[in-house]
Amino acid sequence: MTQIKPAELARVVCPPARSSQADPGGIPWPEASALGLTFALGLAVGTVSLKLRKRRE
């Protein structure tokens, strides 16, 4: 019967990181800018909405 060591199993399940993949990545710039723009537009729309609501009262 063949025994598999935990270290061998770990190498197959979670291969060691390559040196070219040292950068953790994160969120790409285009997606981050789109997210920031959406947030800023939401703040602007909310501000305008509150001003219009206060005028009606």
Residue pairs with C-beta under 8 A, 6 or more apart in sequence:
27 35
